[in-house]
């Protein structure tokens, strides 16, 4: 009951912020439409015959031009989202969100049917339904509050505050945020090449609550980040009397960067040490078969008692105009009586048929928004941007007495970017699972075919 009350309060808070910002927008609009004192005087002079019609029109034109040049308290404009900037640039805010609607169809063989009778079928889901507010205050403090309403409840995503332009350190961020681990994980779901991240992202810590330091060096040719985090629930909270902390770091470099990022080589390395407490806080690795519209995990270690876990993740990416390559290797080792080791990797290639390139953020060390050379329009012409991709991913969750299984997926993808904010995606995934014998499920050699598509809008 208390959780539902808190969720209602959260929803009320979100609506309140929306109304507040809408009032600012409307106030700015009204202020622009209201006539200035000079214009009112000119209308009086014209009505009294003091100035001619020609003089009135000329002076009114100049008065309007001068009024438009005057700085407003807040400038409201659109740039991939609603933005509000104060005239002195000390206060900035962006209002944004995203909606992703997925449809999928899954066909499985008898081996998988025996283990998971409800795996095959078809369905639809709102994969993400998010709204966020972010900005800077006094040009030194920044914040972001992002909430996801998909699934019928409210989850925290990026909810943090921070300081920027800190000497040596660069930026300090405190709150619920992604740990600095994995190129594919840090690239937003708005911009990843395929509908879901690859199988071995099962090892990525994802979002937790903590403090992170990060900066870019050598004219953005190098980035680094390090932080300490506590494993938390979907609203960023945790309380326990056992070890449940992660210390995670990442460093990236650009040995080659040319043509404003249309040609580059990206190298990176992530590491995470996770403090655990044996049976009080077991470790578990599993993942969906690169489709979210099912709760089934075809590979799953089950709970493992361990005192510590170490994760290592080298990454590489190449962009050469419309062509792109990307790959990562994941290795996890658990400190217990048997010292279990698990691993996985993925590699993919993509190509823009219309000549665009994947957009890379050098100051952050991951990929961003694709902007078509020509937006799609039903009557004015233009077909947007078209991208094709192929990916192979592999996840090995078998070691010693742990028979979590081995899964390999081949994914074919097609993306249509109608404009910078709207995308249609189609993925076909061939799934192969071997040696699963854990958590009461056994798959000797199972296969599945998955077809899925997504409509996405974000701002």
QUITAPE-V929146 format. One record per helix or strand of 3 or more residues. SS is the DSSP state (hx for helix, st for strand). FROM is the first residue (numbers start at 1). LEN is the number of residues. If there is no record, write none. Layout:
SS_FROM_LEN ; SS_FROM_LEN
This chain:
hx_2_32 ; hx_37_11 ; hx_53_17 ; st_74_5 ; st_82_5 ; st_91_18 ; hx_110_6 ; st_121_17 ; st_141_8 ; hx_150_3 ; st_155_12 ; st_170_9 ; hx_183_4 ; hx_199_5 ; st_207_11 ; st_222_9 ; st_245_14 ; hx_259_3 ; st_263_13 ; hx_278_4 ; st_308_13 ; st_323_13 ; st_341_12 ; st_385_15 ; st_402_18 ; st_422_17 ; st_441_18
